[in-house]
Amino acid sequence: MSHFLIEITYKVPTEKLDEFVSLHRSFLQTGYDSGLLLYSGPQEPRVGGIILARAESKEVIIEFFSHDPYQKNKIAEYRLVEFNPVKFQPFLQEWIEGK
């Protein structure tokens, strides 16, 4: 199982972004439902967002986020950082292991 930090950077003013927030959050829910996402939220100040995810490969994450309304409407950029979680809180053990 591969783990990722996804940094989203907004390319438009927040007024334009607000049109898509509910669609984006509904899209993210599909990732939670499928077990891809651990948590997500906007940065402070609101210039983008951060998501922690896991998948079988980077390609799976890229494919998943290609359906994000932010990406489809070209209002955000995505940076994927793959990492290996070697230290974590015990309650995350099963999620880290992909169970």
C-alpha atoms as one frame of an Amber mdcrd trajectory, in Angstrom:
protein
   0.000   0.000   0.000   1.349   3.438  -0.917   0.622   6.570   1.109   0.294
  10.127  -0.160   0.036  13.684   0.971  -1.892  15.628  -1.648  -1.479  19.376
  -1.622  -4.128  21.292  -3.533  -3.380  24.883  -4.533  -6.250  27.057  -5.716
  -5.757  28.874  -9.024  -8.821  31.127  -8.693 -10.178  33.574  -6.101 -12.228
  32.003  -3.311 -15.425  33.535  -4.720 -15.013  31.401  -7.856 -13.929  28.397
  -5.804 -17.036  28.578  -3.600 -19.160  27.545  -6.604 -17.449  24.133  -6.561
 -16.853  23.394  -2.850 -19.952  21.232  -2.333 -19.221  19.267  -5.534 -15.601
  18.797  -4.443 -16.632  17.580  -0.985 -19.181  15.156  -2.475 -16.434  13.845
  -4.745 -14.091  13.418  -1.753 -16.775  11.421   0.035 -16.439   8.746  -2.658
 -12.770   8.476  -1.669 -13.686   8.097   1.989 -16.324   5.499   1.141 -13.797
   3.463  -0.868 -11.090   3.686   1.807  -8.689   5.858  -0.217  -8.814   8.947
   2.007  -7.954   9.380   5.688  -8.639  13.094   6.124  -8.792  16.387   4.243
  -9.367  20.069   4.775  -8.583  23.594   3.650  -5.298  25.277   4.491  -5.119
  28.382   6.673  -5.103  30.865   5.081  -7.457  29.440   2.469  -5.043  29.092
  -0.441  -5.529  25.353  -0.964  -6.143  22.092   0.832  -4.361  19.046   2.238
  -5.446  15.407   1.913  -3.934  12.203   3.279  -4.599   9.154   1.135  -3.539
   5.604   0.427  -3.797   3.424  -2.673  -2.188   0.505  -4.436  -0.213   2.933
  -6.607   0.328   6.575  -7.506  -1.563   5.921 -10.732  -4.690   5.024  -8.729
  -4.506   8.363  -6.882  -3.902  10.302 -10.102  -6.879   8.586 -11.738  -9.094
   9.245  -8.709  -8.283  12.964  -8.562  -8.751  13.362 -12.320 -12.483  13.229
 -11.502 -12.345  15.970  -8.858 -14.543  18.943  -9.893 -11.629  21.248  -8.987
  -9.400  19.446 -11.472 -12.079  19.056 -14.138 -12.756  22.801 -14.021  -9.050
  23.686 -13.892  -9.388  25.737 -10.713  -6.721  23.924  -8.669  -3.327  22.284
  -9.035  -2.328  19.061  -7.272   1.015  18.020  -5.830   1.343  14.378  -4.760
   4.006  13.391  -2.245   4.406   9.667  -1.730   5.759   8.670   1.664   6.275
   5.669   3.917   4.593   6.083   7.336   7.037   4.401   9.711   5.768   6.108
  12.893   2.089   6.672  13.654  -0.538   6.529  16.368  -1.534   2.926  17.200
  -5.188   3.551  16.267  -4.037   4.029  12.639  -2.347   0.609  12.391  -5.065
  -1.099  10.315  -5.538   1.864   7.976  -1.758   2.160   7.417  -1.604  -1.564
   6.639  -4.492  -1.294   4.191  -6.990  -3.348   6.177
